[in-house]
Amino acid sequence: MDMGRESRWEKDAMTVEIAFALVTAVVLAGAVFAVALALTLVFDLSGSVSKGVVTGGALVGAAAGVWRLVRVLYRFDAERRKGH
């Protein structure tokens, strides 16, 4: 095997890990946004308060999704470098 070249198995594992990271990031972001949206509905918020909560939920959801994506891919890379 050439040094620096990935085997087919390693490429497949990387593809699966990227897909897993993307799916879980989207699910996490959606869940955080759904909680913010549910809060506006449960507490019957209206006007600028409702818009602020939904906007905040979208921003926190996006940040949580990016955090999840980076965390999963970083962990995979660390394990790959160890040879696991």
N, C-alpha and C positions, 0 to 999 in steps of 0.2 A: 504494500500500500504506500502511495506517495505521501510524504510528509506535507501537511498543509492542505491536503485535499480531503474532502468529506466523502464518506461512503454513502451509498444510496439510502441505507438505514438511517444514518445521521441526518440526511436531508429530509427524509420523511418525518423523523422525530421532530425536527425543527419546524416543519410545516404544521404538524399537529399542535405543537406548543403555541405557535403564533395564532392559530385558529382558536385554541382554548383561551388564550389571553384576550383576544378580541371579543369573543362571545361573553366571557365572564365580565369584562369591562363594560360592555353594553348593558348587560343585565344589572350590574351594580349601579350604573348611572341611571338607568330607568327606574330602579327601585327607589333610589334617593329622590328623584324627581317626583315619583308617584306619592311618596310620603309628603312632600311639600304640597302637592296638589290636593291630597286628601285633607291636609290641615286646613287649607282654604275652604274646602267644602264642609268639613265637620264643624268648624268654628264660624261658618257663614261670613267669612271676611269679604269685603267688597272694596272696590276702588283701588287706590294706590297701595293700600296694605296688601291686598290680594296679589296685585302685580309684583310687589316687592318680594313676597314670600315665594311666588312661583319663579321669579327671576333668580332669587337666591338659591332655590332648589335646583334650578338648571345649572347654575354655576358650581354649586357644591357637587352635584351629580357628575358634571363633566370632570371636575378635579378628582373625584373618587374613581372615575373610570380610567383616567390617565394614570393615576397612582397604581391601580390594579394592573393595568397593562405593563407598566414599567417594572413593577415588582415581580410579576410572573416571568417576564422575559429575562430579567436580571438573574433571578434564581435559577432559571434553566441554563443560562450561560455559565454561571458559577459551577453548577453541577457538571456541565459538559467539560469545562476546563479541568475539573478534578478527575475526569475520566469515568464518571458514573453513568 
